[in-house]
Amino acid sequence: MTLHSTARQRLCMMDARLRMIMENPEEGAVTAEYAVVLVAATGFAALLVAILKSDAVRTLLMNIIKKALNVG
């Protein structure tokens, strides 16, 4: 392969990549948004677990459940 043909092939590949990027500039944006939502949801779940493990909340929930079961 000559230097001219190698340079031409690389130039064609670069042109193809640029055309693809320009056609779909936000191709990875959806994946990044899902990642951000997943991290936020995991943080929120951890916060809820911490709150529900507290004695005050546990007592409150148990009282609500006891009252609901004794309504009959």
C-alpha positions in Angstrom: 0.0 0.0 0.0 1.4 3.3 -0.9 1.5 6.4 1.2 -1.0 8.1 -1.0 -3.5 5.2 -0.8 -3.1 4.9 3.0 -3.7 8.6 3.5 -6.7 8.5 1.2 -8.1 5.5 3.1 -7.7 7.2 6.5 -9.2 10.4 5.2 -12.2 8.5 4.0 -12.6 6.8 7.4 -12.3 10.1 9.2 -14.9 11.6 6.9 -17.3 8.7 7.6 -16.8 9.1 11.3 -17.5 12.8 11.2 -20.6 12.3 9.1 -21.9 9.7 11.6 -21.2 12.0 14.6 -22.8 15.0 12.9 -25.9 12.8 12.1 -26.4 11.6 15.6 -24.7 14.2 17.9 -26.6 13.1 21.0 -26.4 9.4 20.6 -24.9 8.7 24.0 -27.1 11.3 25.8 -29.9 8.8 26.6 -27.5 6.4 28.2 -26.0 9.1 30.4 -29.4 10.3 31.4 -30.3 6.7 32.5 -27.1 6.5 34.5 -27.9 9.8 36.3 -31.5 8.6 37.1 -30.2 5.3 38.3 -27.7 6.9 40.7 -30.4 9.3 42.0 -32.8 6.5 42.5 -30.2 4.4 44.3 -29.4 7.4 46.6 -33.1 7.9 47.3 -33.6 4.2 48.1 -30.6 4.4 50.5 -32.2 7.4 52.2 -35.5 5.6 52.6 -33.8 2.5 54.1 -32.0 4.7 56.6 -35.3 6.5 57.5 -37.3 3.3 57.8 -34.6 1.7 60.1 -35.0 4.5 62.7 -36.9 3.5 65.8 -39.4 6.4 65.6 -40.5 5.5 62.1 -40.6 1.8 62.9 -42.8 2.5 65.9 -45.1 4.7 63.9 -45.5 2.2 61.2 -46.2 -0.6 63.6 -48.9 1.4 65.3 -50.5 2.2 61.9 -50.5 -1.5 61.0 -51.8 -2.6 64.4 -54.7 -0.1 64.1 -55.5 -1.2 60.6 -55.6 -4.9 61.7 -57.8 -4.1 64.8 -60.4 -2.2 62.8 -62.6 -5.3 62.1 
